[in-house]
Amino acid sequence: MKVLLLGPQGCGKGTIGQMLSEKIGVPLVSVGGLLRSLNPESSYYKTVKDQMEKGVLVDNQLVGMIIKQELDDPKYAKGYIFDGWARQMSDLNIFDPGFDFVVVFEMLRETSIKRISGRRLCEVDGKTYNVNTLPKEELAKCPGKLIQREDDTEEAVKKRLEIYYTKTMEVVNYFDKQGKTIHINAEPLPEAIFADLIKKLEK
């Protein structure tokens, strides 16, 4: 099974994607994760890093190449769940495996901004914390300093949202016409979102 996840920043695609991965037994491919884990010795490392820090989409030809290299791994033989691809129609000209389902997460822009701009990484254990939603006791569990990724600032988030509501919505409309989309309200807690998704997948 090949599933594509689409939705604005902060909608929980990664969390729900991991839950779905465990449920149906195929790997989750986080394109953002692939890009962030690039070897610094790679010839395109600097280009990718610079574009991500500016809050713009990384060159899709470059991302397509990285994705194709990743999918050569036999672990993807039974399918995969994609998070972070097909953000614009031109992406599908580079890589379109023929997705069985396209899950579209929907939420308010204000919620996206609040969730992402409040996100921090613990510099010691790498765990993610949200200063806007977690109590101080939880934030204190980080054994080091909480840092904000450059592409998580409010300004960078707004730029990425603008891209989503223009270019990515064209992709959503494209898959809507094919009858492949499942629209999900991403405002509730992850457990409720996942239950709604499974219910709709089983129809």
Backbone as JSON, one array per atom type, in Angstrom:
{
  "sequence": "MKVLLLGPQGCGKGTIGQMLSEKIGVPLVSVGGLLRSLNPESSYYKTVKDQMEKGVLVDNQLVGMIIKQELDDPKYAKGYIFDGWARQMSDLNIFDPGFDFVVVFEMLRETSIKRISGRRLCEVDGKTYNVNTLPKEELAKCPGKLIQREDDTEEAVKKRLEIYYTKTMEVVNYFDKQGKTIHINAEPLPEAIFADLIKKLEK",
  "N": [[0.84, -1.2, 0.0], [0.5, 2.21, -0.82], [0.68, 5.28, 0.58], [-0.07, 8.72, 0.77], [0.56, 11.57, 2.73], [-0.9, 14.68, 3.31], [-0.99, 18.09, 4.35], [-1.19, 21.13, 6.32], [1.64, 22.7, 7.97], [2.37, 21.5, 11.24], [0.13, 19.97, 11.62], [0.29, 17.41, 12.51], [1.07, 15.28, 10.89], [3.37, 13.63, 10.93], [3.2, 12.28, 13.42], [0.69, 10.93, 13.23], [1.22, 9.53, 10.94], [3.22, 7.76, 11.8], [1.75, 6.22, 13.59], [-0.06, 5.06, 11.82], [1.71, 3.64, 10.24], [2.57, 1.62, 12.01], [0.16, 0.35, 12.32], [-0.61, -0.67, 9.74], [1.68, -1.85, 8.84], [3.72, -0.88, 7.07], [6.61, 1.12, 6.16], [7.13, 4.5, 7.38], [7.94, 7.31, 5.52], [9.62, 10.12, 6.04], [10.1, 12.96, 4.39], [11.21, 15.39, 5.13], [12.72, 14.52, 7.27], [14.57, 12.89, 5.94], [15.97, 14.85, 4.53], [17.0, 16.46, 6.59], [18.73, 14.69, 7.78], [20.82, 14.37, 6.08], [24.12, 13.57, 5.01], [26.75, 15.66, 6.02], [28.92, 15.71, 4.36], [27.92, 15.37, 1.89], [27.45, 16.4, -1.51], [25.3, 18.06, -2.02], [24.47, 18.97, 0.41], [24.81, 21.6, 1.6], [23.22, 23.22, -0.06], [20.62, 22.17, 0.37], [20.37, 22.59, 3.17], [20.53, 25.43, 3.36], [18.23, 26.23, 1.91], [16.17, 25.09, 3.44], [16.43, 26.48, 5.85], [15.64, 28.98, 5.09], [12.99, 28.68, 4.86], [11.79, 27.95, 2.52], [10.66, 25.77, -0.17], [12.67, 22.96, -0.74], [14.64, 22.39, -3.65], [12.87, 20.53, -5.97], [13.77, 18.61, -7.82], [16.15, 17.78, -6.74], [15.29, 16.75, -4.27], [13.67, 14.69, -5.21], [15.58, 12.96, -6.28], [16.94, 12.19, -3.96], [14.87, 10.85, -2.64], [14.33, 8.7, -4.41], [16.72, 7.28, -4.22], [16.56, 6.47, -1.55], [14.31, 4.77, -1.61], [15.26, 2.53, -2.83], [15.91, 0.72, -0.98], [15.18, -2.52, 0.22], [13.25, -2.68, 2.26], [11.05, -1.22, 1.63], [9.5, -2.64, -0.09], [6.85, -3.62, 0.22], [5.35, -1.36, 0.31], [4.7, 2.06, 1.43], [4.44, 4.99, 3.54], [4.1, 8.29, 2.81], [5.35, 11.37, 3.94], [5.61, 14.67, 3.36], [6.03, 15.04, 0.64], [5.04, 15.82, -2.77], [4.17, 18.49, -2.6], [3.73, 20.34, -4.45], [2.49, 20.5, -7.83], [4.48, 19.97, -9.72], [6.18, 18.24, -8.4], [5.04, 15.73, -8.68], [5.57, 15.14, -11.28], [8.14, 14.39, -11.17], [8.33, 12.33, -9.27], [5.96, 9.96, -8.87], [4.46, 7.43, -7.56], [1.98, 6.3, -7.83], [-0.19, 6.6, -5.77], [-2.26, 4.91, -3.4], [-4.0, 5.91, -1.51], [-4.7, 9.26, -0.43], [-4.2, 11.15, 2.26], [-5.64, 13.95, 3.64], [-4.98, 16.37, 5.87], [-6.71, 18.75, 7.81], [-6.7, 22.03, 9.15], [-6.86, 25.11, 11.1], [-5.06, 28.07, 10.1], [-4.03, 29.6, 12.18], [-3.75, 27.74, 14.22], [-1.75, 26.11, 13.21], [0.46, 27.9, 13.16], [0.73, 28.47, 15.9], [1.32, 25.92, 16.96], [3.73, 25.15, 15.62], [5.56, 27.35, 15.9], [5.95, 27.26, 18.57], [7.42, 25.04, 18.99], [10.2, 23.23, 20.24], [13.52, 21.85, 20.37], [15.25, 19.53, 22.39], [18.55, 20.0, 23.17], [20.13, 18.01, 24.12], [18.89, 15.34, 24.29], [17.41, 15.34, 21.96], [14.65, 15.26, 21.83], [11.3, 16.48, 21.11], [9.67, 19.37, 22.27], [6.88, 21.47, 23.23], [6.55, 24.77, 23.84], [4.27, 26.25, 23.98], [2.18, 24.61, 24.63], [2.82, 22.64, 26.52], [3.11, 21.96, 30.08], [5.23, 23.62, 32.55], [6.59, 21.72, 34.08], [6.87, 19.53, 32.37], [8.47, 20.64, 30.37], [10.77, 21.01, 31.81], [11.91, 18.55, 31.87], [13.75, 18.22, 29.9], [17.14, 17.63, 29.74], [18.96, 19.53, 29.02], [19.47, 22.52, 27.1], [16.62, 24.07, 25.57], [16.1, 24.41, 22.18], [15.27, 26.32, 19.23], [14.49, 25.31, 15.98], [15.67, 26.78, 12.95], [13.87, 26.78, 10.85], [11.49, 26.7, 12.15], [10.64, 29.09, 13.13], [8.26, 31.78, 13.58], [8.06, 33.43, 11.33], [9.2, 31.84, 9.28], [7.41, 29.71, 9.31], [5.01, 30.94, 8.47], [5.67, 31.53, 5.82], [5.92, 28.94, 4.76], [3.3, 28.05, 5.12], [1.94, 29.69, 3.35], [2.84, 28.68, 0.95], [1.69, 26.15, 1.14], [-1.13, 26.68, 1.09], [-1.45, 27.63, -1.44], [0.19, 26.34, -3.61], [0.2, 23.57, -2.73], [-2.49, 23.01, -2.34], [-3.39, 22.77, -4.92], [-2.47, 20.26, -5.58], [-3.98, 18.73, -3.8], [-6.55, 19.18, -4.87], [-6.19, 17.92, -7.33], [-5.9, 15.19, -6.61], [-8.35, 14.91, -5.35], [-10.12, 14.91, -7.5], [-9.54, 12.47, -8.56], [-10.65, 10.83, -6.77], [-9.22, 9.82, -4.61], [-8.72, 10.93, -2.16], [-8.81, 11.34, 1.44], [-10.29, 13.24, 3.73], [-9.4, 14.76, 6.75], [-10.1, 16.05, 9.98], [-7.77, 17.87, 11.69], [-7.61, 19.15, 14.12], [-8.31, 18.0, 16.69], [-7.01, 15.84, 19.42], [-4.2, 13.6, 18.8], [-4.98, 10.83, 19.07], [-7.74, 10.84, 18.6], [-7.8, 11.84, 16.01], [-6.47, 9.81, 14.64], [-8.21, 7.64, 15.06], [-10.42, 8.5, 13.61], [-9.29, 8.52, 11.06], [-8.7, 5.76, 10.62], [-11.28, 4.71, 10.69], [-12.36, 5.87, 8.38], [-10.66, 4.83, 6.43], [-11.36, 2.18, 6.49], [-13.81, 2.08, 5.33]],
  "CA": [[0.0, 0.0, 0.0], [1.24, 3.47, -0.91], [-0.17, 6.34, 1.13], [0.52, 10.06, 0.82], [-0.02, 12.45, 3.74], [-0.82, 16.1, 2.98], [-1.6, 18.94, 5.36], [-0.36, 22.27, 6.7], [2.63, 22.48, 9.02], [1.83, 21.43, 12.59], [-1.13, 19.21, 11.68], [0.53, 16.1, 13.11], [1.26, 14.23, 9.87], [4.4, 12.69, 11.36], [2.67, 11.47, 14.52], [-0.35, 10.05, 12.7], [1.9, 8.66, 9.98], [3.88, 6.69, 12.55], [0.68, 5.36, 14.12], [-0.58, 4.31, 10.68], [2.78, 2.72, 9.86], [2.51, 0.48, 12.93], [-1.13, -0.33, 12.12], [-0.7, -1.4, 8.48], [2.93, -2.58, 8.62], [4.64, -0.37, 6.05], [7.4, 2.2, 6.74], [6.84, 5.92, 7.18], [9.06, 8.04, 4.93], [9.55, 11.56, 6.29], [11.02, 13.62, 3.47], [11.94, 16.37, 5.93], [13.71, 13.76, 8.04], [15.63, 12.5, 5.01], [16.77, 16.04, 4.21], [17.73, 16.91, 7.78], [19.75, 13.71, 8.16], [21.83, 14.27, 5.02], [25.53, 13.61, 5.41], [27.37, 16.97, 5.74], [29.91, 15.56, 3.29], [27.2, 15.28, 0.62], [27.67, 17.55, -2.4], [24.14, 18.95, -2.01], [24.11, 19.26, 1.81], [24.72, 23.04, 1.86], [22.06, 23.74, -0.79], [19.42, 21.73, 1.09], [20.35, 23.26, 4.47], [20.24, 26.85, 3.15], [16.84, 26.4, 1.49], [15.29, 24.76, 4.57], [16.51, 27.55, 6.85], [14.91, 30.14, 4.56], [11.56, 28.38, 4.9], [11.28, 27.7, 1.17], [10.73, 24.37, -0.54], [13.94, 22.53, -1.32], [14.53, 22.07, -5.07], [12.21, 19.23, -6.04], [14.6, 17.66, -8.57], [17.12, 17.3, -5.76], [14.55, 15.92, -3.31], [13.26, 13.49, -5.94], [16.75, 12.09, -6.38], [17.18, 11.65, -2.62], [13.77, 9.91, -2.38], [14.52, 7.49, -5.22], [17.83, 6.53, -3.62], [16.05, 5.88, -0.31], [13.34, 3.71, -1.89], [15.96, 1.35, -3.32], [16.01, -0.2, 0.16], [14.15, -3.58, 0.16], [12.22, -2.57, 3.3], [9.88, -0.52, 1.08], [8.9, -3.49, -1.13], [5.41, -3.79, 0.43], [4.68, -0.06, 0.32], [5.23, 3.09, 2.33], [3.6, 6.16, 3.83], [4.92, 9.47, 2.53], [5.08, 12.64, 4.61], [6.51, 15.73, 2.92], [6.23, 15.05, -0.8], [3.9, 16.28, -3.57], [3.71, 19.78, -2.1], [3.37, 21.12, -5.64], [2.21, 19.6, -8.93], [5.71, 19.58, -10.41], [6.77, 17.1, -7.68], [4.47, 14.49, -9.2], [6.22, 14.86, -12.56], [9.44, 13.82, -10.83], [8.1, 11.05, -8.59], [4.56, 9.65, -8.57], [4.39, 5.96, -7.6], [0.6, 5.85, -7.92], [-0.65, 6.43, -4.39], [-3.58, 4.28, -3.24], [-4.8, 6.87, -0.74], [-4.06, 10.54, -0.09], [-4.84, 11.66, 3.47], [-5.52, 15.41, 3.71], [-5.26, 16.88, 7.22], [-7.2, 20.12, 7.72], [-6.72, 22.78, 10.4], [-6.76, 26.56, 10.95], [-3.7, 28.61, 9.99], [-3.6, 30.06, 13.5], [-3.33, 26.57, 14.98], [-0.44, 25.71, 12.65], [1.48, 28.85, 13.62], [0.93, 28.29, 17.34], [1.97, 24.63, 17.22], [5.1, 25.08, 15.11], [6.44, 28.38, 16.46], [6.21, 26.91, 19.97], [8.17, 23.78, 19.03], [11.61, 23.32, 20.6], [14.25, 20.59, 20.45], [16.2, 19.44, 23.49], [19.85, 19.85, 22.53], [20.81, 16.83, 24.66], [18.29, 14.07, 23.87], [16.78, 15.47, 20.65], [13.19, 15.17, 21.91], [10.58, 17.71, 20.79], [8.79, 19.93, 23.31], [6.17, 22.65, 22.75], [6.46, 25.74, 24.95], [2.93, 26.84, 24.0], [1.15, 23.66, 25.05], [3.25, 21.79, 27.63], [3.35, 22.63, 31.37], [6.65, 23.84, 32.86], [7.17, 20.49, 34.61], [7.26, 18.72, 31.23], [9.6, 21.32, 29.71], [11.94, 20.86, 32.68], [12.46, 17.21, 31.7], [14.9, 18.3, 28.99], [18.35, 17.76, 30.56], [19.82, 20.61, 28.51], [18.8, 23.73, 26.63], [15.63, 23.91, 24.51], [16.46, 25.29, 21.06], [14.28, 26.4, 18.15], [15.05, 25.16, 14.64], [15.5, 28.02, 12.19], [12.67, 26.69, 10.0], [10.3, 26.67, 13.01], [10.29, 30.44, 13.58], [6.94, 32.18, 13.08], [8.21, 33.97, 9.97], [9.42, 30.72, 8.36], [6.16, 28.94, 9.27], [4.06, 31.68, 7.63], [6.09, 31.35, 4.42], [5.58, 27.58, 4.37], [1.84, 27.97, 5.04], [1.53, 30.35, 2.11], [3.1, 27.69, -0.1], [0.7, 25.08, 1.26], [-2.47, 27.1, 0.7], [-1.48, 27.94, -2.87], [0.69, 25.24, -4.45], [-0.18, 22.22, -2.29], [-3.92, 22.82, -2.54], [-3.56, 22.31, -6.3], [-2.25, 18.81, -5.51], [-5.17, 18.19, -3.13], [-7.63, 19.2, -5.86], [-5.84, 16.91, -8.33], [-6.25, 13.87, -6.07], [-9.79, 14.93, -5.1], [-10.78, 14.55, -8.76], [-9.31, 11.04, -8.78], [-11.37, 10.1, -5.73], [-8.26, 9.13, -3.74], [-8.47, 11.66, -0.91], [-9.55, 11.16, 2.68], [-10.12, 14.5, 4.45], [-9.42, 14.54, 8.2], [-9.98, 17.22, 10.85], [-6.54, 17.7, 12.47], [-7.64, 19.99, 15.32], [-8.36, 17.25, 17.95], [-5.81, 15.14, 19.86], [-3.78, 12.56, 17.84], [-5.74, 9.58, 19.18], [-9.04, 11.05, 17.94], [-7.52, 11.99, 14.58], [-6.13, 8.47, 14.12], [-9.43, 6.83, 15.06], [-11.21, 9.0, 12.48], [-8.63, 8.07, 9.83], [-8.9, 4.32, 10.47], [-12.7, 4.52, 10.38], [-12.58, 6.24, 6.97], [-9.9, 3.89, 5.6], [-12.03, 0.87, 6.49], [-15.09, 2.17, 4.62]],
  "C": [[0.87, 1.25, 0.0], [0.31, 4.62, -0.51], [0.6, 7.65, 1.16], [-0.21, 10.89, 1.88], [0.19, 13.9, 3.34], [-1.51, 16.91, 4.08], [-0.66, 20.07, 5.73], [0.6, 21.91, 7.83], [1.95, 22.46, 10.4], [0.57, 20.59, 12.72], [-0.95, 17.81, 12.26], [0.71, 14.96, 12.13], [2.26, 13.17, 10.34], [3.91, 11.74, 12.43], [1.65, 10.46, 14.02], [0.26, 9.06, 11.71], [2.58, 7.49, 10.66], [2.87, 5.7, 13.11], [0.12, 4.47, 13.0], [0.43, 3.27, 10.21], [2.74, 1.45, 10.71], [1.24, -0.34, 12.7], [-1.13, -1.2, 10.86], [0.61, -2.08, 8.08], [3.79, -2.16, 7.45], [5.37, 0.85, 6.61], [6.87, 3.6, 6.44], [8.1, 6.58, 6.62], [8.83, 9.53, 5.16], [10.57, 12.24, 5.4], [11.85, 14.67, 4.21], [13.04, 15.7, 6.74], [14.88, 13.33, 7.17], [16.57, 13.67, 4.73], [17.61, 16.49, 5.4], [18.84, 15.96, 8.19], [20.81, 13.5, 7.07], [23.24, 14.35, 5.59], [26.13, 14.97, 5.06], [28.42, 16.92, 4.64], [29.25, 15.49, 1.91], [27.38, 16.56, -0.2], [26.5, 18.52, -2.4], [23.68, 19.31, -0.6], [23.88, 20.76, 2.04], [23.49, 23.65, 1.18], [20.76, 23.42, -0.05], [19.29, 22.49, 2.41], [19.95, 24.73, 4.32], [18.78, 27.07, 2.8], [15.87, 26.1, 2.63], [15.28, 25.88, 5.6], [15.78, 28.81, 6.4], [13.4, 29.91, 4.57], [10.94, 28.17, 3.54], [11.39, 26.21, 0.87], [12.08, 24.06, -1.17], [13.69, 22.11, -2.76], [13.99, 20.65, -5.26], [12.97, 18.19, -6.86], [15.58, 16.98, -7.62], [16.45, 16.35, -4.76], [14.12, 14.61, -3.96], [14.38, 12.48, -6.04], [17.04, 11.41, -5.04], [16.13, 10.59, -2.27], [14.0, 8.6, -3.13], [15.66, 6.63, -4.69], [17.37, 5.8, -2.36], [15.17, 4.67, -0.59], [13.96, 2.47, -2.53], [16.09, 0.29, -2.23], [14.86, -1.22, 0.1], [13.03, -3.44, 1.18], [10.96, -1.88, 2.8], [9.12, -1.36, 0.05], [7.38, -3.62, -1.01], [4.63, -2.48, 0.44], [5.3, 0.89, 1.31], [4.2, 4.19, 2.51], [4.49, 7.38, 3.67], [4.43, 10.72, 3.25], [6.09, 13.66, 4.11], [6.82, 15.75, 1.44], [4.94, 15.49, -1.48], [3.31, 17.56, -3.0], [3.38, 20.74, -3.23], [3.24, 20.14, -6.81], [3.47, 19.12, -9.63], [6.42, 18.42, -9.71], [6.31, 15.78, -8.3], [5.02, 14.15, -10.58], [7.56, 14.18, -12.35], [9.29, 12.45, -10.19], [6.63, 10.91, -8.23], [4.4, 8.14, -8.69], [2.99, 5.41, -7.79], [0.07, 5.54, -6.53], [-2.05, 5.82, -4.35], [-4.54, 5.21, -2.51], [-4.0, 8.14, -0.49], [-4.85, 11.11, 1.09], [-4.57, 13.15, 3.58], [-5.95, 15.88, 5.1], [-5.63, 18.36, 7.13], [-7.23, 20.79, 9.09], [-6.57, 24.27, 10.11], [-5.31, 27.0, 10.85], [-3.16, 29.0, 11.36], [-3.1, 28.9, 14.36], [-1.96, 26.1, 14.52], [0.67, 26.59, 13.21], [1.79, 28.64, 15.1], [1.69, 27.0, 17.65], [3.44, 24.64, 16.82], [6.02, 26.11, 15.74], [6.76, 28.11, 17.93], [7.07, 25.65, 20.12], [9.65, 24.02, 19.33], [12.22, 21.92, 20.65], [15.17, 20.63, 21.66], [17.56, 19.15, 22.89], [20.61, 18.62, 23.02], [20.22, 15.53, 24.11], [17.53, 14.13, 22.54], [15.26, 15.38, 20.65], [12.55, 16.52, 21.63], [9.65, 18.11, 21.93], [8.07, 21.15, 22.72], [5.93, 23.61, 23.91], [5.08, 26.38, 25.04], [1.88, 25.91, 24.59], [1.53, 22.81, 26.27], [3.45, 22.57, 28.93], [4.86, 22.71, 31.65], [7.34, 22.57, 33.37], [7.65, 19.58, 33.48], [8.48, 19.31, 30.53], [10.89, 21.11, 30.49], [12.59, 19.49, 32.54], [13.63, 17.18, 30.72], [16.15, 18.54, 29.84], [19.31, 18.86, 30.1], [19.0, 21.82, 28.11], [17.78, 23.39, 25.53], [15.94, 24.91, 23.41], [15.38, 25.23, 19.98], [14.99, 26.24, 16.81], [14.75, 26.42, 13.84], [14.26, 27.98, 11.3], [11.39, 26.54, 10.81], [9.92, 28.06, 13.54], [8.96, 30.83, 12.96], [7.01, 32.68, 11.65], [8.37, 32.84, 8.95], [8.14, 29.89, 8.21], [5.14, 29.62, 8.36], [4.39, 31.53, 6.15], [5.68, 29.96, 3.93], [4.07, 27.39, 4.25], [1.32, 28.6, 3.76], [1.72, 29.42, 0.92], [2.03, 26.61, -0.06], [-0.65, 25.5, 0.7], [-2.56, 27.58, -0.74], [-1.09, 26.7, -3.67], [0.2, 23.86, -4.02], [-1.67, 21.97, -2.47], [-4.25, 22.41, -3.98], [-3.4, 20.78, -6.37], [-3.46, 18.14, -4.87], [-6.34, 18.12, -4.12], [-7.44, 18.13, -6.93], [-6.25, 15.51, -7.85], [-7.73, 13.77, -5.71], [-10.54, 14.43, -6.34], [-10.61, 13.07, -9.08], [-10.04, 10.17, -7.76], [-10.47, 9.36, -4.75], [-8.11, 9.77, -2.36], [-9.39, 11.26, 0.24], [-9.28, 12.41, 3.51], [-10.35, 14.27, 5.95], [-9.27, 15.86, 8.95], [-8.8, 17.01, 11.79], [-6.49, 18.56, 13.73], [-7.65, 19.19, 16.63], [-7.01, 16.64, 18.34], [-5.49, 14.01, 18.88], [-4.6, 11.29, 17.87], [-7.09, 9.69, 18.47], [-8.87, 11.17, 16.43], [-7.28, 10.61, 13.96], [-7.36, 7.58, 14.04], [-10.33, 7.21, 13.89], [-10.63, 8.49, 11.16], [-8.87, 6.58, 9.59], [-10.34, 4.01, 10.08], [-12.97, 4.8, 8.9], [-11.83, 5.31, 6.02], [-10.63, 2.56, 5.45], [-13.37, 0.89, 5.75], [-14.97, 1.56, 3.22]]
}
